[in-house]
Amino acid sequence: MKCKIGTYRNPLFIGWLCLSVFAVSQTAHAKLKIYYMPTGNWERNLWRMDADGNNKELVLESPVPMSSPRLSPDGKQILFTLPPFLKAELMVINLDGTGLRKLLANPPRPMNMSGEWSPDGKWIVYEAFDPDLRPSIQVYVADAQGLNSFQIATDLEAGTYGPFWFPDSKRIGFTVGELDAKLHWVDADPNAKAKEMNHRLIAHSMYWSPNRKQTIVIAVIDEEGTTGLFLGDALGRRLDRFNDEENPGRAQWLPNGKHIVYTGGHDRADVLVVNVKTKEVERLTDDGQSRFVFWHDSALAVKTAGKLSTSWGAIKRQVIDAKK
């Protein structure tokens, strides 16, 4: 008889299965590493620690300064910007410190910065800057190899900046204008027309929760007047200020969907983790000189030992059976 998930009659099996999944989840959290950098204008040293702030270690001494480092979705490469005094330029380096290279073979404008990987790792969105042109900043997209660059939202006459990807890797959000700035989105297509997204918000970054039902936004809202950390719905609306800190640094959801890691602190910089529901904050660094840059969750190696099958294997077979 073909069975579907949820039709098991043996409560012992169900208990074993839940316990196995919980154990794997706990092991995965133990493997989570949070990467951070010392504060300063242009840093070369990348550090990491466990999700609870323990086991801090230096993992990368870059041969060049790194600004706004971003980890690729596969966890193998870091995208960053060279500082302006070295000519703002997008660079890529392997996480182990090898393979340093320029991203763009033929940059569309003299200065290129603020790159962000698409969630599927196939594309990179970035700001292209030319002081001799107006508007001076525009948003471009290139493939992960740094080729085939094209401008998006070409129908807009004002400057575009602060790009971020939607979870589907097909849409890009960004801010338009300066004094009367508004948030827009556009399909990642050179011919697509931009659409307004939110009138009250100037977003520096926006990230979706793992279930895509909530967003964490670093932004300025008209009535607030200062940059803050906000919790919003799936479209970055209905924003509620998340804490009383001003000008927070980079923030991201942790994979459990229950916590957010970010840079915070009054007149200092530390890596903090906050519980989304209770807003309880845990300080992972306490030197006042550390800023969060990204996290990386090591993939679990799930293998079959002899004739024994893993819980993941059992689940997969049941899903296949259910579809027959």
N, C-alpha and C positions, 0 to 999 in steps of 0.2 A: 504493500500500500504506500502510495506517495503521500508524504506529510508536508505540511507547511510550517513555517516558524510559528510557535505559539500553540501547537497541537500536541506537544509532549505530555504524556500521562504520568511520567515518573518524576515526582517532585525532587528526588535526589539529583536527577540529571539537571533540572532547572537550577537548583541551588549551586551545583558544581559549575555550571556554565556562567552564572552571574558572578561567582567568586573568581573564576578565571579571568573574566573581562575586567573586573575591578582590579585584580593583581596586575594585569597588563597596563591598565590606566595609571596605576600608581607608579609602575616602573617607567612609563613614558614621561610622567611628570618629573621623576628623578633625573631623567636624562636631559631635561630642558636646560639650556644654557642662555643666560642673559649677557649680552655684550655691551660694553660701555667704554667711554673714553674720558680722559682727564679734560677738564675745561681749559680753554685757551683759544686763541684765534685759529691756529692751524696745527692740529695734532697728528702725530705719526703712530702713537701707541694704542693698540686695541687690546682691551682686557675682557675677560669673561668670568662668570661666577654661576653657581647653582641658583635655582629659583628662590632659595631661601637666603641668599646672600653669602653663603659659605664657599670655600674653595676658590678664592680669587686667584687668577693667574694671567700673566701676560701671554697673549697668543700671536700677536703680529706687530712687528716693527716695520712700518712701511718705509720704503726708500724715498717717498715724497709725501708732503703733507696731504691729509685727507679731510675734506669738508663734506658734510652730509652723506656719510657712507650708508649704503643700502645693500642688504644681502639678497642675492638671487633666490628665487623660490626653491631651487634645488639645493641651496645651502653651500654652493661651491665657489661662488664669485662675489666680490664686493664692487659695486658701482659707486663712484665718488666724484667730487669736483675738485680740481686743482684750485687753490685760492687765486683771486684776481691778480695779485702781484706776480704770479707765475703764468698769467693769462688763463682766465677761467675756462677750463676744459674738462670734459667728461673722460674719466679713466676707469679701467677695470683691472682688478688684481684678484688672483685666487686667494681663498681664505688662508691657505698655508704660506702666503707671501710670494709665490711664484707667478709668472705670467703677466707682469705689469704691461699694459698696453693702452693706447688711446682708443676710445670707443669709436669715434667718428673719423672715417677716412677722409671725407670731404665735408667739413662742417658748413652748414648753410649760412651761419653768421660767425663773426670773429670770436664771440664769447658764448659758451654753452654750459649750462649748470642745472642743478636741482633735478637730477634724473630720478625716475621711479620705474622699477620693473613692473610689467603687467603681471597679474596673479598667475597666469599660465607660463610666464617666463619667456615668451616669444617676442615681446616688444618692450621698448623703453620710451617713455614720454619725458620731455625735458623743456627747459626754457632756453631760447636762443636770443642773444642780446647783441645789438649793434648801436653804439652811441651816436652814429651818424644818420640813423634812420628814425622815423617817427611813424607809428609807435616803436619804441626802442626794444621792447620785449615781446616776443611771440612764442606760442607753444608749438613744438614739433614732436613728431614720432619717428623712431627708427627701429629697425629690427634688432634683435639681440646681438647681432654681429656688427652693428654700427653702420649698416648699409641702408639704402632705400629710404632716406629721410624725406618726410613731407610735412607741410604745415597743416594744422587743423584750425577750424573756425576762421577761415579766410574771409568770411563775409562780415566779420567784425572790424570796425575801424579803430577801436580803442585797444590799448595794450592788454594782453592776456598773460596771466602768470599763476603760480601756485597750482600746477596740475596734479591730479591724483586719479587713480584708476578705480572704476567700479569693479565689483567682484567678478563680473562676467568677462573681463578683459576686452570688452567691446566698446565700452563707453568711458569717457574721460570728463572729469569735473575740473573747473578752474575758475579763477576770479577775473572779472573784466572791469577795467577802469581804475581810477584812483580815488578822487574825492567822493564820487557817487558810485562806489564799487558794488557790483552784484555778482552772485554766484551763478555760473552757467554749466551746462553739460553738452557734449556733442559725441556723436558716434566717431570711432577712430577711423575716419575716412576723410581724405582730402576734399571731397565734394559735399560733405554733410554740413547742414546748417546748425548753428548753435541755438540752444534754447535756454531761457532763464530757468533757474532752479530754486532760488531763494532770495528774496529781496533784502532780508535783514542781515545777511551773513557775509563776512569776508573770511573765507576759510584758508588757513595755512596748511592744514592737512585734514583728511577724513578717512577713517578706517572702520570697516564693518565688523560686527561680531561674527564668530564662526557660523551661527545660524542665520546670519544676514538680516536679522530683525531689528538690530540697533546699530547706531554709529557712535563713535567717539570723535569729537571734532575739536581741533584747536583753532579758535576763531575769535573775531571781534564782532560783537552784535551792537547795533546802533545805540541802544539805550545803555549798554554796559560801558562802552568806550575804551575798555582795555582788553588785551588778549587773555582768554581764559580757556579752561577745559570744560566742554559741554557734552552731555549725553543726549542723543537724538534718536528719532525713529529711523526706519530703513531708508528714508529719503533725506536724512539730515535736517529734518524739521522738528517742531515741537521741542525745541532745545531747552534743557534745564542745566543751569550752571552746576558743574560736578563738585567743585570745591571752592574755597575762598582764595586760592593762590592766583596771583597775577603772572602773566607771561610764562606759562609752563613750557617745557621743551617737548621733544618728540614723545608721542604716546602710541601704544598699540595694545590690542587685545591679546591676552594669553590664550592658548588653544582650548582651555577649559570653558571659555566664554563667561567666566565668573569674575575674572580679575583683569585689571588694566595696569600695564607697567609704563612709567613715564618719568620724565625729568621734572622735578619740582623743588620748591624751597624758596623762602623769602631771602633775597640778597645772597643766595648761595645756590649750588646745584648738587642734587643728590638723586640717586635712582630709587624710585618708590614703586610699590605695588599697592593697589587699592581694590578692595572688594566692591563690586558694582552694586550689590544689594545693600550692604550695611555701610558702605563708604569708609570702612575701617582701613587705615593706611599702615603699611609696614615699610620701614626704611631699610633698604638693602645696602646702601652706602651712607656713611656719616662723616665724610671728610669735607663736604661742601664744595667739592671740586670734581665731581663725576657726573657725566650725562649719559643717559640711555641712548643707544643707537639702534639695536635690533635684538631679536631673540632667535634661537635656532633650536629646533627639537630634533634630536637624532632619531633616525628611522629605526624601528625595532626589527630585528632579524627574526622572522617567524618561520621555523623549520619543523619538519616532521622527523621525529626520532624513531627509527625502526618502523614498527607497525602502528605506533601511536600517532594519532592525528591531533593537531592543535584545535583549540576552540574556534579560531578563525576559519580553519579548514572545514570544520563541521558546519558552521554557519553558511559558508559559501556553497557547500553541497546542498543544504536545505533550500537555499534560494534558487539554485538551478533546478532542483526537483519541483519546486513550486511553480516554476515557469513551464514545465513540460505538460 
